[in-house]
Structure formats: structure tokens, C-alpha cells
Amino acid sequence: MKSQFEVYLRLKPSNNQSQNAMQYQLYHNKRLQVLLPRHVKFGLVNNSRDNLEFNFTHVFDQKSTQEQIFSTVTIPVINSFLDGYNATIFAYGQTGSGKTYTMSGAETWQLRGVIPRALSYIFDEIDKRTKFQYKIYISFMEIYNENAYDLLEKRHLETPLEQWNKIALYEDDQNNIHLKNLSIHQCNNEQEGIDLLMMGNFIRQVSSTPMNQSSSRSHCIFTVTLEGCDTTSETCFVSKLHLVDLAGSERISKSQVEGNLLNEAKYINLSLTYLEQVIIALNERMKGANRQHIPYRNSLMTTLLKDSLGGNCKTVMISTISSENDNIEETLSTLRFSQRVGQLENEIRRNEKVDLEAVVKRLEQEKLLLIRELEQYQRGGNVNSNNKKLQTQQQMLPLSNGQSLNQKEVSEKVELYLNERLSQLDIKSVEEAQLCFEAMKDLYNTRMKEYVHELTFISEKLQKYDELLTRKKEQSSFLEQKENSSPEVEVYRRNESPQINLKKKPNQ
């Protein structure tokens, strides 16, 4: 089914309530009208329009709370994720506009953001859904200077960035992306998930810039993988929830950064430019343009978020903007980008799979029952083999009162009675009673032959299935031994959730 991209807007409170604050109007919390300044000192000259309007799924003003953001934006997405659909929430905006605050939160528990609240909600919902059995896995990576690193590797707490293992990408024949050197941790409760999040945020690259005292210098992707099985059937599903905190764009001429900060800003701006190119290409394709190629491979971030942007995923974007006229150009750029994203839609489907082990057990049990019934019937023999059958050519039988009786009508009446469509059989003579008994015998023998034929067919099919399953298990065992013998082929490694002892980060 189609899923339209949802785009939400959040305005950061202004630190300056004077004339420098951006002038805007909100209409029904869905439309934002920005009043453009005409002063040359703001670096913007506009002689044609006094205002610009932008539409959103919802606009959160400067007084909005973290709880409001979570309830409105996140809960519907997580419910879809728990039902077996892939989902993504990502925050986009200029540096210092409140993306990390929205996604991760501040230092106090009351000001926690989307990710910690999502973990709490997921485990609360799992406890309520007793019909399903769930397993939760968590991974956390950052993309820094166009290289991906694992933020849940405990070795990274004590080693410099230069010694970290880079995450390598591999693509299989079905165009699925696999990651090497990314650890996946099974998570059994909310506290384990929060510990993993804290560990990743502790390791993440953060620096102080003129635009932001705690500027994120990398894109971060926090992924929750859910394996769910319906206990009443063999239906299972695997879904993924990506919670993405993108690094903020910044104007070098305004931030005046140098050295390593300048190099980081170049990589951030370049990757965001590639993201915008992908969005533009997807817009052109949706509008009917002959656009075959979408430039996902131009950057690592767009490659990893390929499904989120144009695949099987329910995608939501939270745009964050500054409320000051000093940042009006960056604000307008974010608003225009948001409008392009809001025009996109994905084709989503539930990621169902069959639990082969459960199916095999059920089929084996059914096979044993069918074999026992077949043996029982064969021992009993054909109860009517020695009986003289009614002559099939005899269609009309004389009754004692001289009237004729139609055998076909009697057979139809008996069949309706046996199928419980008639409550009783009306028999007018001994001859008609004998004819009814003969019809019952014929109907019984016919159905038993069909039943035996079906049992034989199922038994042969199950036998062939057993042979095929044995060969598949042998092939799977051979491939597993081959993979274990070659460490370079290992794509994922699943670790039990570790006990995390955060050490104080050394001053840089």
C-alpha cells in the first residue's frame, strides 16, 4: 500500500525576543507563513514578495514539549513498526536548530527525546501484546567524514578514532545491503536499550563551534530490529525502525570554522547535498519524468537510507528551524527541502516470513496422524467389496402400490440428509427404505475412496517434502561451515547486551 511521507516542523525558541526574532504566522498548526525581512543588513533583499507559505503535517511552535512531539509524531510510527512494517524517523535542519535535542533529549529524564521514549513505549507495548513473541535487537552507528563506525563497540571507549574498525558495506544479488563490523545487541528490557543509547551518545563525535556549543559532527543511525511471531500460527515478521539524527548544515562564511572543524563541515554539507539530490530525483520520478537512476550511491548516508527514502518503509521527517532572522537563509532552505520531501510516497508491505521449524513440526504431526488413519482404513478393508451393488442402469423401481420411484431423486434426498440440509427422511415404503440404504452405502464408499486417495496423495507429498527438507538442511549446514571458516564473509555478529560501564570522557 502507498504511504505518504509525513513532514513535521519544530521551531526552536529564540534566545533574543527583540526585533531580531523571525516574524511568522501559524494557521491551524499545519501552515507556516514566514514574513520576510527587507533590511539589507539581514543579507536578504526581496522586492517581490513579503511572505512565503509552507504546509506540513503538523507545526510545533516554540512552546511545544518533548512529550507532544513523541505523542504526535512517534507513537503512530512505532505502532506500524510493531505490526511488521519498516519505519524511519529522521531529524533535519541547520546546526544548532534542535535536532539532537529532539531525537535524544537533554540531560534530565523529563527532557528525554524521541529515541529513549521510543524504547520505553516499545517494551510497554510488547508486554501488552501477549499473542506475539518478540525479540529486540539494537545497533547504533555514526557516519563521520564519510566513514561509518560502530558506536556500541566497547573498545572504542578507550581507543582513538584512528584505530576504530570502519563499517564495510556489501550488496548481495537481491540488492540487499549487508554491514560488516557492525555489532547487533539483543535487548531484553528498556534499561538495556537506554544503556546502549547512552554508550553510543558518549562515543559520538561532538565539538564546539561558533554556531553551537555541542555540535554533532556526524550523522547517527539508531536501529531497532524486531522479530515477532504469532503464537496462534506460524506467521512471523521482521521489521526495522531507524531513528536518524542528521548532522546540521552550516555556512562556512558564517561559522568561520577552521582546521578539523572545517573539514567536518565540508563532509556534512556534501552528504546533505547528496541527500537533496536523491529527494529531487525521487520527486521527478514520481511526477512522471523518465528518471531511471536515483543517485543513492553518491554518499554513504543515502546508501544506508535507500529503503527509507524510496523503498519499503514508512518515513517521517522532523524539520527543525531557528527562530531568528540571522538564520533566515538557512531556515528558508530547510523549509523548501521539507516541501519536496513531503511530496514523496513509498510502497510499503508487511515483512512476513514463515517459521520453517514450526511448519515442519506441524506437518510431521499431521503426517503421523494421516498415516495412522490410512493404516486403520486399509486394515478394515472395503466394507462393501463383497456386497452386491445396486444395478446402475436401474433408474426406475416399481413400488408395492404400483407407483414408480426415481433412484436419482432418492440419492439426492439422502445426500441432503447426510449434509444436514434435511432434518429427516420421509420413507413411504419398504422398497424406498432399501433404496435409501443402498444410496447411503454408495455415497459412503465414494467418499471413502476420495478420502483414501487424498490421504495417499498427502502421504506421498509429505515424504517428498521430508526428502527436500533433508537436502536443504544439509546444504544450509555446509554453507554455515563454509562461512564460519572464512571470517571475511561474516556480515553480522550478534552479541548479548553487555553491562556498560561508562568511563569519564577525557577532555579534548
Salt bridges, closest charged atoms under 4 A:
GLU6 OE2 - LYS314 NZ 3.71
ASP50 OD1 - ARG38 NH2 2.24
GLU53 OE2 - ARG31 NH1 3.08
GLU67 OE1 - ARG117 NH1 2.72
ASP83 OD1 - ARG129 NH1 2.86
GLU125 OE2 - LYS128 NZ 3.57
GLU125 OE1 - ARG129 NE 3.84
GLU153 OE1 - ARG493 NH2 2.77
GLU158 OE2 - LYS503 NZ 2.57
GLU171 OE1 - ARG297 NH2 2.19
ASP172 OD2 - HIS178 NE2 2.84
GLU227 OE2 - ARG494 NH2 3.41
ASP230 OD2 - LYS131 NZ 3.74
GLU234 OE2 - ARG362 NE 3.09
ASP245 OD2 - ARG204 NH1 2.82
GLU250 OE2 - ARG217 NH1 2.96
GLU264 OE1 - ARG217 NE 2.82
GLU276 OE2 - ARG340 NH2 2.37
GLU284 OE1 - ARG291 NH1 2.62
GLU329 OE1 - ARG251 NH2 3.80
GLU330 OE2 - ARG251 NE 3.26
GLU330 OE2 - LYS254 NZ 3.08
GLU345 OE2 - LYS2 NZ 4.00
GLU347 OE1 - LYS2 NZ 3.29
GLU352 OE2 - ARG350 NH1 2.56
GLU366 OE2 - ARG362 NH1 2.98
GLU432 OE2 - LYS413 NZ 2.99
ASP466 OD2 - LYS367 NZ 2.66
